Amino acid sequence: MKPYQYYVSCMLDWVEKYRPKSLGDIVGNNAAVRQLAEWAANWKIGDEPVLIYGKPGIGKTSAVYALAADMNWEVVELNASDDRTKSVIDKIAGSTATTMSLTGASRKLIVFDEADNLHGNADRGGARAILDTIKNSCQPIVLIANDIYGVAKELKSVCIQVQFRSLQARSIVPRLKYICSSEGIKCEENALLDIADESSGDLRSAINMLHAASAGADVSEREVATSSKDERSTIFDLVGAAFKGKDDKRLMSISYEIPDTPETTEQWIEDNLSSIKDPADMALAYRYISKADEFLGDTYRRQYYTLWRYAGAVMLIGTAVSAGGAGVSGRIMPPSRWGRLFRAKKQKGLRDSLFRNLSETYHMPEDTLRDDMLIPLSIIADESPHEFARQNNLDKDELDFFLHDKARSDAVIKDIQKAEKEKAKAEKKKKITKKPASVDPPVVLEQEQNTEPAAEPAVEATEKKEDSSQSTLFDGF
């Protein structure tokens, strides 16, 4: 590439320059792309929005813009850089959802990017405003998120979920070759494979790495080695190196590169000691871990953090000796205690939220519900799960808290959601198709004018029961 060509190329971000213009240009995730195309082709007023989720850099936003281009839709986007308070969403997305495009586009595509980051004061009321926009929208809506678990459950329940997965290296390499060809750069096959592997399925990162490696010259393995997106090691590198029996100096060097403390490293290594098949070697590894734990205890007791290096050396070098270079069989797993702590925290949060909502519904203190009414509520839920879930607006996790049967809870909530969707569609269809009938005034004949007036209808003497203004535990059961 000539110098002036490289200068012009550097003025453009390659990620934007080579962003797909059509769904056919999207790399990988063929099933998800087809699902998006079918949703857009068949979309009509009242249909569910789409929630696209997956790790960053794998084509979620690009797919949405490519879809809009294919369908001749105008894109209206709100992302985390915008204030997404209720007033802002109502002003921008709310008005957009009920008006037609002025640019000649057939429709507007409303995009809420980073839907998993609706939190804090800046986004106060945002999730509720998005729900209101979805309910009243006459335009298609797409939500994009990196973490599906960070999206409010109310939003997930009303969306069609489409997952984008990390790209394989063999899918990334052809795209990198195309960019090199377009830029007039000669590239080595092994260099592009190294970039694809280093990117860990992130196409955006791979393109940026290629841009950095080109640097006005051809792309070689040597250039790639100096342009990796992040040369810092991770805890996975450290655990893998320890079980593969790397030399002592290399192990300690990796341990200094990672941000994790020796206590965290100890938990990772301990949970993967099951990879050591020989019982004697495993016992030896536990002995080294135990000694390292003593150093950690002395560190916190004396507040003398120089001892950390001894803890790290004992656990890492001791594990390397015990494993004998056999490596880790299967995947390197995070500490199991983290999962137990997470589940306990999640269960506590679910319980507190559930009893807080039930307290408002039944006008009873949370302590009373939790201590005295848990068993009666569980019996009611078991006998009439559909009515119980519908009356208390429960999701599948909240219903499972009473039923202790995930499959049954999931089936009940799906039945309720299906019934609600069918009811909503029927009502919307009825509003659209219903037209006021024109009734001609009755013709009164001259002979009928002298007839006697019809007798007034008899008034039924049925008593009307007074409506209860307060719901109780056993309403509807």
Secondary structure per residue as TSV (DSSP state, phi and psi in degrees):
chain	resnum	aa	ss	phi	psi
A	1	M	-	360.0	134.0
A	2	K	-	-73.4	153.7
A	3	P	H	-55.1	-44.7
A	4	Y	H	-67.6	-31.9
A	5	Q	H	-66.0	-40.9
A	6	Y	H	-64.8	-38.9
A	7	Y	H	-61.8	-45.1
A	8	V	H	-64.2	-39.6
A	9	S	H	-63.9	-38.6
A	10	C	H	-68.2	-22.3
A	11	M	T	-69.6	-16.7
A	12	L	S	-112.1	136.9
A	13	D	-	-73.4	121.6
A	14	W	H	-62.5	-31.3
A	15	V	H	-61.2	-43.6
A	16	E	H	-76.2	-37.9
A	17	K	H	-62.3	-38.0
A	18	Y	T	-109.4	24.2
A	19	R	-	-65.1	136.5
A	20	P	-	-58.0	136.7
A	21	K	S	-94.3	-13.4
A	22	S	S	-146.3	158.0
A	23	L	G	-60.5	-27.0
A	24	G	G	-67.3	-16.9
A	25	D	G	-91.8	-6.9
A	26	I	-	-66.5	135.6
A	27	V	-	-89.3	123.6
A	28	G	S	70.9	-172.4
A	29	N	-	50.9	46.9
A	30	N	H	-61.6	-40.4
A	31	A	H	-64.1	-43.0
A	32	A	H	-65.8	-39.5
A	33	V	H	-64.2	-42.1
A	34	R	H	-62.7	-41.0
A	35	Q	H	-62.0	-40.7
A	36	L	H	-63.8	-44.2
A	37	A	H	-63.5	-41.7
A	38	E	H	-66.0	-40.5
A	39	W	H	-60.7	-45.6
A	40	A	H	-67.6	-40.6
A	41	A	H	-65.7	-32.9
A	42	N	H	-102.1	5.2
A	43	W	-	-65.6	139.8
A	44	K	-	-145.6	163.2
A	45	I	T	-57.0	131.0
A	46	G	T	101.4	-11.7
A	47	D	-	-73.2	159.2
A	48	E	-	-72.3	149.2
A	49	P	-	-75.4	171.8
A	50	V	E	-110.0	137.0
A	51	L	E	-111.8	110.8
A	52	I	E	-98.2	128.5
A	53	Y	E	-137.5	155.5
A	54	G	-	157.6	168.4
A	55	K	S	-65.1	161.2
A	56	P	T	-65.3	151.3
A	57	G	T	81.4	14.8
A	58	I	S	-110.3	7.7
A	59	G	S	106.7	15.4
A	60	K	H	-65.7	-55.1
A	61	T	H	-66.6	-38.9
A	62	S	H	-60.7	-40.3
A	63	A	H	-64.2	-37.5
A	64	V	H	-66.0	-44.9
A	65	Y	H	-68.9	-36.1
A	66	A	H	-65.2	-39.9
A	67	L	H	-60.7	-44.6
A	68	A	H	-62.2	-39.2
A	69	A	H	-65.8	-41.4
A	70	D	H	-64.1	-35.6
A	71	M	H	-93.3	-1.3
A	72	N	T	58.5	46.8
A	73	W	E	-106.4	143.2
A	74	E	E	-84.3	136.0
A	75	V	E	-97.9	129.3
A	76	V	E	-120.4	113.1
A	77	E	E	-117.5	140.2
A	78	L	E	-125.6	124.8
A	79	N	-	-126.3	-171.8
A	80	A	T	-66.6	-20.1
A	81	S	T	-75.8	-12.6
A	82	D	S	-97.9	151.3
A	83	D	-	-69.5	124.9
A	84	R	-	-117.0	48.2
A	85	T	-	-74.0	168.4
A	86	K	H	-59.0	-40.7
A	87	S	H	-66.5	-40.1
A	88	V	H	-67.7	-44.2
A	89	I	H	-64.1	-42.2
A	90	D	I	-62.8	-37.3
A	91	K	I	-72.2	-43.8
A	92	I	I	-90.1	-64.4
A	93	A	I	-73.5	-36.3
A	94	G	I	-62.3	-47.2
A	95	S	H	-69.9	-35.6
A	96	T	H	-62.8	-38.4
A	97	A	H	-66.9	-20.0
A	98	T	T	-114.1	8.2
A	99	T	S	-125.9	158.0
A	100	M	-	-89.9	163.2
A	101	S	-	-72.2	145.4
A	102	L	S	-101.0	0.7
A	103	T	S	-97.9	2.9
A	104	G	S	92.6	-3.5
A	105	A	-	-69.1	150.6
A	106	S	S	-69.4	-34.2
A	107	R	E	-148.7	172.1
A	108	K	E	-106.6	136.6
A	109	L	E	-105.8	112.5
A	110	I	E	-88.4	122.4
A	111	V	E	-118.4	122.3
A	112	F	E	-106.4	97.7
A	113	D	-	-82.2	153.6
A	114	E	-	53.2	50.7
A	115	A	G	-67.9	-13.3
A	116	D	G	-85.9	0.5
A	117	N	G	-111.9	28.8
A	118	L	-	-84.5	89.2
A	119	H	-	-154.4	168.4
A	120	G	T	77.2	179.6
A	121	N	G	-66.3	-31.8
A	122	A	G	-64.8	-27.2
A	123	D	G	-113.5	24.6
A	124	R	T	-59.9	127.1
A	125	G	T	78.1	4.4
A	126	G	H	-63.8	-45.4
A	127	A	H	-61.7	-42.6
A	128	R	H	-65.4	-38.7
A	129	A	H	-66.7	-36.9
A	130	I	H	-64.7	-40.7
A	131	L	H	-60.2	-43.0
A	132	D	H	-64.8	-37.8
A	133	T	H	-64.2	-42.8
A	134	I	H	-60.9	-42.5
A	135	K	H	-64.8	-37.0
A	136	N	H	-103.6	4.6
A	137	S	-	-75.6	141.2
A	138	C	S	-107.5	9.4
A	139	Q	S	-126.4	153.9
A	140	P	-	-67.3	147.1
A	141	I	E	-129.7	138.1
A	142	V	E	-128.0	133.3
A	143	L	E	-110.4	140.6
A	144	I	E	-123.3	134.8
A	145	A	E	-145.8	147.9
A	146	N	S	-84.5	-40.7
A	147	D	-	-115.6	111.1
A	148	I	G	-62.9	-29.1
A	149	Y	G	-77.5	-11.9
A	150	G	G	-88.6	-5.4
A	151	V	S	-85.4	136.1
A	152	A	-	-56.6	138.0
A	153	K	H	-61.9	-29.7
A	154	E	H	-64.5	-35.7
A	155	L	H	-73.6	-42.0
A	156	K	H	-61.4	-34.8
A	157	S	T	-70.1	-19.6
A	158	V	T	-107.6	7.3
A	159	C	S	-116.5	153.1
A	160	I	E	-84.7	120.9
A	161	Q	E	-91.8	127.6
A	162	V	E	-123.5	119.2
A	163	Q	E	-96.8	129.8
A	164	F	-	-101.3	129.3
A	165	R	-	-102.9	161.6
A	166	S	-	-60.3	145.1
A	167	L	-	-83.7	146.0
A	168	Q	-	-81.5	153.0
A	169	A	H	-58.3	-38.2
A	170	R	H	-68.4	-18.7
A	171	S	H	-83.9	-27.4
A	172	I	H	-79.3	-38.4
A	173	V	H	-56.3	-46.6
A	174	P	H	-58.7	-35.8
A	175	R	H	-67.1	-39.3
A	176	L	H	-65.5	-38.9
A	177	K	H	-61.6	-42.1
A	178	Y	H	-61.0	-42.4
A	179	I	H	-65.3	-43.4
A	180	C	H	-60.1	-42.2
A	181	S	H	-64.2	-42.3
A	182	S	H	-66.8	-32.8
A	183	E	H	-89.3	-3.3
A	184	G	T	70.6	35.0
A	185	I	-	-108.3	135.3
A	186	K	-	-83.8	134.5
A	187	C	B	-134.3	142.4
A	188	E	-	-84.9	139.6
A	189	E	H	-57.8	-44.9
A	190	N	H	-65.0	-33.7
A	191	A	H	-64.4	-43.4
A	192	L	H	-66.8	-36.0
A	193	L	H	-64.2	-39.7
A	194	D	H	-62.9	-41.9
A	195	I	H	-63.4	-44.3
A	196	A	H	-62.7	-39.9
A	197	D	H	-68.6	-41.9
A	198	E	H	-65.1	-29.1
A	199	S	T	-73.4	-16.0
A	200	S	T	55.5	43.3
A	201	G	T	83.9	4.4
A	202	D	-	-99.2	102.5
A	203	L	H	-65.9	-38.0
A	204	R	H	-59.9	-44.6
A	205	S	H	-64.5	-39.0
A	206	A	H	-62.7	-41.7
A	207	I	H	-66.3	-40.6
A	208	N	H	-65.1	-38.8
A	209	M	H	-65.4	-39.7
A	210	L	H	-63.3	-42.0
A	211	H	H	-60.5	-44.0
A	212	A	H	-68.2	-37.9
A	213	A	H	-70.6	-30.7
A	214	S	H	-65.9	-50.6
A	215	A	T	42.2	38.8
A	216	G	T	83.6	2.7
A	217	A	S	-131.1	-177.4
A	218	D	-	-74.3	158.7
A	219	V	B	-93.9	117.8
A	220	S	-	-125.2	169.6
A	221	E	H	-60.9	-35.0
A	222	R	H	-66.0	-40.6
A	223	E	H	-66.6	-38.6
A	224	V	H	-64.6	-38.0
A	225	A	H	-61.4	-27.3
A	226	T	T	-95.9	-0.2
A	227	S	-	-123.6	17.0
A	228	S	-	-58.6	148.0
A	229	K	S	-66.8	-27.5
A	230	D	-	-162.4	108.1
A	231	E	-	-84.2	-5.9
A	232	R	-	-69.5	140.6
A	233	S	-	-77.9	163.0
A	234	T	-	-118.5	172.6
A	235	I	H	-62.6	-30.0
A	236	F	H	-65.8	-39.3
A	237	D	H	-63.0	-41.6
A	238	L	H	-66.9	-47.3
A	239	V	H	-64.0	-43.9
A	240	G	H	-60.9	-41.8
A	241	A	H	-65.6	-37.9
A	242	A	H	-64.2	-42.9
A	243	F	H	-77.4	-20.0
A	244	K	H	-86.7	-4.8
A	245	G	T	76.7	36.2
A	246	K	-	-61.3	158.9
A	247	D	-	-66.4	157.5
A	248	D	H	-58.7	-42.7
A	249	K	H	-63.8	-40.3
A	250	R	H	-67.1	-40.1
A	251	L	H	-61.1	-46.7
A	252	M	H	-67.3	-33.8
A	253	S	H	-64.1	-43.4
A	254	I	H	-64.1	-40.4
A	255	S	H	-63.1	-29.8
A	256	Y	H	-78.3	-20.5
A	257	E	H	-81.3	-29.8
A	258	I	S	-83.4	152.4
A	259	P	S	-82.1	-8.0
A	260	D	-	-75.5	146.1
A	261	T	-	-77.9	161.1
A	262	P	H	-57.0	-31.9
A	263	E	H	-64.0	-42.5
A	264	T	H	-66.5	-42.5
A	265	T	H	-59.6	-40.5
A	266	E	H	-60.5	-41.1
A	267	Q	H	-65.0	-40.8
A	268	W	H	-62.5	-47.3
A	269	I	H	-65.8	-43.2
A	270	E	H	-60.0	-40.2
A	271	D	H	-74.2	-12.5
A	272	N	T	-108.5	8.1
A	273	L	G	-67.1	-16.0
A	274	S	G	-65.9	-12.7
A	275	S	G	-70.8	-19.4
A	276	I	-	-80.3	115.1
A	277	K	-	-80.6	-35.9
A	278	D	S	-74.3	123.2
A	279	P	H	-58.5	-38.1
A	280	A	H	-66.3	-41.9
A	281	D	H	-66.3	-37.8
A	282	M	H	-65.0	-41.6
A	283	A	H	-61.9	-39.3
A	284	L	H	-64.0	-41.0
A	285	A	H	-63.6	-41.4
A	286	Y	H	-64.0	-33.1
A	287	R	H	-64.9	-41.3
A	288	Y	H	-67.1	-40.4
A	289	I	H	-61.9	-40.6
A	290	S	H	-62.7	-41.5
A	291	K	H	-66.3	-40.4
A	292	A	H	-61.7	-36.4
A	293	D	H	-65.8	-33.3
A	294	E	H	-64.4	-42.1
A	295	F	H	-62.1	-39.6
A	296	L	H	-63.4	-41.2
A	297	G	H	-61.9	-42.7
A	298	D	H	-64.6	-34.3
A	299	T	H	-60.7	-48.4
A	300	Y	H	-75.3	-32.0
A	301	R	H	-69.8	-41.7
A	302	R	H	-93.2	-11.3
A	303	Q	T	57.1	38.4
A	304	Y	-	-117.2	91.4
A	305	Y	T	-78.5	-1.9
A	306	T	T	-63.6	-25.9
A	307	L	H	-67.8	-15.3
A	308	W	H	-57.0	-39.3
A	309	R	H	-65.1	-32.8
A	310	Y	H	-70.0	-39.8
A	311	A	H	-61.5	-44.9
A	312	G	H	-63.9	-42.7
A	313	A	H	-64.7	-42.7
A	314	V	H	-65.2	-46.1
A	315	M	H	-71.0	-38.1
A	316	L	H	-76.3	-50.7
A	317	I	H	-68.9	-37.4
A	318	G	H	-63.8	-41.1
A	319	T	H	-65.1	-40.5
A	320	A	H	-62.1	-41.3
A	321	V	H	-66.1	-43.2
A	322	S	H	-68.5	-41.3
A	323	A	H	-71.5	-28.8
A	324	G	T	66.1	26.9
A	325	G	T	77.8	14.5
A	326	A	-	-74.0	-21.2
A	327	G	-	79.4	-177.8
A	328	V	-	-98.3	126.1
A	329	S	S	-82.5	118.5
A	330	G	S	88.3	-158.5
A	331	R	-	-83.1	148.1
A	332	I	-	-78.3	116.4
A	333	M	-	-100.9	145.0
A	334	P	-	-69.3	163.9
A	335	P	-	-56.2	131.4
A	336	S	H	-65.3	-27.3
A	337	R	H	-64.4	-28.8
A	338	W	H	-63.6	-40.8
A	339	G	H	-63.7	-41.3
A	340	R	H	-65.9	-41.1
A	341	L	H	-65.1	-40.3
A	342	F	H	-63.7	-44.4
A	343	R	H	-65.0	-37.8
A	344	A	H	-66.0	-41.6
A	345	K	H	-66.0	-41.6
A	346	K	H	-64.2	-41.5
A	347	Q	H	-65.3	-39.0
A	348	K	H	-66.0	-43.9
A	349	G	H	-62.7	-39.6
A	350	L	H	-63.5	-44.7
A	351	R	H	-63.2	-46.0
A	352	D	H	-63.1	-44.2
A	353	S	H	-64.6	-40.3
A	354	L	H	-63.7	-48.7
A	355	F	H	-71.7	-26.6
A	356	R	H	-66.1	-43.2
A	357	N	H	-68.6	-41.5
A	358	L	H	-65.9	-32.2
A	359	S	H	-62.7	-39.1
A	360	E	H	-71.0	-36.2
A	361	T	H	-69.6	-45.5
A	362	Y	H	-98.2	-0.3
A	363	H	T	56.3	48.1
A	364	M	-	-132.1	150.2
A	365	P	-	-63.7	148.1
A	366	E	H	-60.7	-40.2
A	367	D	H	-61.7	-40.2
A	368	T	H	-65.1	-44.1
A	369	L	H	-61.3	-43.7
A	370	R	H	-71.5	-39.9
A	371	D	H	-88.2	-36.0
A	372	D	H	-111.7	-25.9
A	373	M	S	-110.1	3.1
A	374	L	H	-63.4	-44.4
A	375	I	H	-68.0	-47.3
A	376	P	H	-58.9	-40.3
A	377	L	H	-63.9	-38.3
A	378	S	H	-65.5	-37.9
A	379	I	H	-66.1	-43.9
A	380	I	H	-62.6	-43.6
A	381	A	H	-62.8	-37.1
A	382	D	H	-70.6	-35.7
A	383	E	H	-79.7	-37.4
A	384	S	-	-136.2	70.9
A	385	P	H	-64.6	-37.9
A	386	H	H	-64.2	-47.8
A	387	E	H	-66.8	-39.8
A	388	F	H	-64.9	-45.7
A	389	A	H	-67.4	-39.6
A	390	R	H	-67.9	-42.7
A	391	Q	H	-66.0	-36.0
A	392	N	H	-102.7	5.8
A	393	N	T	53.8	54.0
A	394	L	-	-92.7	149.2
A	395	D	-	-95.6	-178.3
A	396	K	H	-67.1	-34.0
A	397	D	H	-68.9	-40.3
A	398	E	H	-68.7	-39.1
A	399	L	H	-67.7	-36.9
A	400	D	H	-64.9	-25.2
A	401	F	H	-59.1	-32.1
A	402	F	H	-94.2	-35.8
A	403	L	H	-87.1	-28.4
A	404	H	-	55.7	39.0
A	405	D	-	-147.6	97.2
A	406	K	H	-63.1	-41.9
A	407	A	H	-63.0	-44.5
A	408	R	H	-66.7	-41.9
A	409	S	H	-61.7	-43.3
A	410	D	H	-62.4	-42.9
A	411	A	H	-64.5	-41.2
A	412	V	H	-62.9	-47.0
A	413	I	H	-65.3	-37.8
A	414	K	H	-63.5	-40.0
A	415	D	H	-61.4	-43.8
A	416	I	H	-65.0	-45.4
A	417	Q	H	-63.2	-40.2
A	418	K	H	-63.1	-43.5
A	419	A	H	-64.9	-39.9
A	420	E	H	-67.1	-39.6
A	421	K	H	-65.3	-43.0
A	422	E	H	-64.2	-38.9
A	423	K	H	-65.8	-43.2
A	424	A	H	-64.6	-41.4
A	425	K	H	-64.8	-40.7
A	426	A	H	-64.1	-41.8
A	427	E	H	-66.3	-41.0
A	428	K	H	-66.5	-39.9
A	429	K	H	-65.4	-37.4
A	430	K	H	-65.8	-38.4
A	431	K	H	-67.5	-37.7
A	432	I	H	-70.8	-42.9
A	433	T	H	-85.4	-20.1
A	434	K	-	-72.7	127.3
A	435	K	-	-126.2	141.7
A	436	P	-	-65.4	124.8
A	437	A	-	-76.4	136.5
A	438	S	-	-86.3	118.3
A	439	V	-	-106.7	122.4
A	440	D	-	-75.1	140.9
A	441	P	-	-64.3	141.6
A	442	P	-	-65.8	142.0
A	443	V	-	-86.7	121.4
A	444	V	-	-97.2	117.7
A	445	L	-	-76.8	152.8
A	446	E	T	-64.3	-32.8
A	447	Q	G	-70.9	-27.1
A	448	E	G	-82.5	-11.1
A	449	Q	G	-68.8	-25.0
A	450	N	G	-94.4	1.8
A	451	T	S	-71.2	157.5
A	452	E	-	-70.2	145.1
A	453	P	-	-64.8	146.5
A	454	A	-	-67.6	146.7
A	455	A	-	-68.3	145.2
A	456	E	-	-70.2	142.5
A	457	P	-	-63.2	142.6
A	458	A	-	-66.9	140.5
A	459	V	-	-87.7	123.4
A	460	E	-	-71.1	140.2
A	461	A	-	-97.7	39.5
A	462	T	-	-85.5	139.5
A	463	E	-	-80.0	140.8
A	464	K	-	-95.9	128.5
A	465	K	-	-75.6	144.8
A	466	E	-	-73.2	136.1
A	467	D	-	-72.8	138.4
A	468	S	-	-80.8	130.5
A	469	S	S	-90.9	-2.2
A	470	Q	S	-134.5	123.9
A	471	S	-	-75.4	150.7
A	472	T	-	-122.5	174.1
A	473	L	T	-59.1	-37.0
A	474	F	T	-106.0	16.7
A	475	D	T	-63.1	128.9
A	476	G	T	86.1	4.9
A	477	F	-	-121.8	360.0
